[in-house]
Amino acid sequence: MNNYSYQEMVDKHQIYGFAECNSVEARHLYANRFSNRCLLNKKTFQRLHEHLRDTGSSKKRITLQKTMVSVPEE
């Protein structure tokens, strides 16, 4: 488990919305946009969205699972 900064959570949530709440697509977009960051578990996007929906706040840092995986070169 890991804590993310406010900016990282904003980036994740924006990309999840851009991907029309499709976790697989959001993960792909996030990996392309932020290649210097760890590749996230696809559930991370959904959990962050649910947390923000349920609490209406991102003031308190939330803990989300971070998973390292290999990405094949295209």
N, C-alpha and C positions, 0 to 999 in steps of 0.2 A: 504494500500500500504506500501511497505517496501523496503529499499535499501539492496542489497546483496553485500558482499565483492567480490573482484576479484576472490578469491579462490572458493567461493560458486558458482559463475557464471561458472567458469571453470569446476567444478564438475558436474553441471547441463548439460552443453553442452557436455561433454564427455559421460555422461550416455545417453543422447538423441541420440548421434551418435551410441553408443553401442547397443541401442534398435532399430537401423535402422529407426530413426525418427518416432517411434511409441510412441506417448505421453502417452498412457495408460501403456505400458510396461515400459517406462522411469520412470514414477511415482512409479510403483511397485519396480523397481530396486533401485531407489533413496531411497525409504522408507526402504528397506532392508539394503542398504549400509550405510545410514546416519540416523539411528534410533533415534539419539539424536537431530535431526533437525526437524523443522516443516514439516509436509507433504504438498507438493505443489499441487496446482491446476494443472491438466494435461495441460492446456493451457500455463502455465509458460514456459515449455520446448520449445514449438513451438514459443512463442513470443521472447524468448531469442535467439533462432536460427535465426529467421527472422531479429532481430535487428543486430546481428553480420553479417549476410549476406548482409543486406542493407547498413550498415555503415562501415563495415570492421574493426570495432574498438570496444574495450571494455574499452578504457581509461576513458570514462565518465561513471559514475555509472548510471545504468538504474533502473527504478522502475518497479517491477513486482508484481502481486497480490499474496499474501500469504494466503492460506486458511487452517484453522485447521479442520481436520476431524478425526473421530475415525476409527481405523483399527482393524478389528476383529482378535482375536488370532487364530492361526492355530494349 
